[in-house]
Amino acid sequence: MSLKDRLKAEIAASGPIPVAEYMVRCLHDAADGYYATRPALGGGGDFVTAPLVSQMFGELLGIWCVESWTRLGRPERFRLVEMGPGDGTLMSDLLRAVRLAPEFLAAADLWLVETSGPLKAAQAGKLAGSGAQWADSLDAVPGGAPLVLIANELFDCLPARQYVQTPGGWVERLVGLTPEGELTFGLAPSEHGAAPAEGAMILEVSPAQDALAGAIAARVVADGGAALIVDYGRDKPEFGDTLQALKGHEKVGALDYPGESDLTVHVDFPSLLTAAREAGADATDPVPQGLFLGRLGIQHRAEALVAARPDRSMVIGRQLARLVAPDQMGELFKAVSIHQPGFEAPGFET
């Protein structure tokens, strides 16, 4: 049975499930989950991330890591961690860039936090000889040393619950079945039984996003260090349904291809940062990706690449625009830093 058929059968037998549970099943089901079995990144896949747009992204994040390590006092040993490393392209570009800082590399203990078997294999191929080690969670990365952590397009994959405003209050949105037995969205039973009005507001909350931010914060408070999170989402509280599915670079219905499409939601940066601060860490306000990469010197890096390869000037120009232009990734994607108290994160200086 396909994952879709199994979900239909389970819902028919046991009742509707929350949107968050549906996301987890679609992405991580051991037999048919998207990341567990068939993650497809890149031009020939389902979606493209910033590292796959241009080498400049990973190189500049490498600069951020080196500068953070320097501001942490250049510890003789630290954990260099990437969470959700994709196919390994970002870390490969990062390590190439930081070869200019051999002391940083000598001090780094490299860890990749990944749960997907296929992606672990891709990462191992790209990072052969790097000394990388893998863990299934941040908790499995050894403590006792400062942390320099990056997470690009990770939080958007974490499950969110959705609630719909009705005349009698907020009611959780569920995935159930139509009378014909097809997957559909509906609402949990409520005491008042009132249906939502047309265009009723939807509220998304992600305890999983908040929990991960809190765990990262607790780690940098305990061991010292800084974490950089880059993702797409909102920088102020907002209502709205942001659940989306991508298949072959096209948006498809979130219920159409369970396990065969990538499911994401927008990151709730205000809630995430509140969780980090409540855990005792300092955290920056969100900075648009275009502005953040500009502060790290992406324009200069692009000019250097064009000088080395004038024949690729048009390609490099398009890559630069994709990363920083307001109507592409420059505004929707945002960067934040969660770090030990008193640390001033590179690229976020006021």
Summary of the structure (lengths in Angstrom):
residues: 350
radius of gyration: 21.0
end to end distance: 55.1
largest distance: 67.8
contacts: 1187
relative contact order: 0.16
helix: 42%
strand: 23%
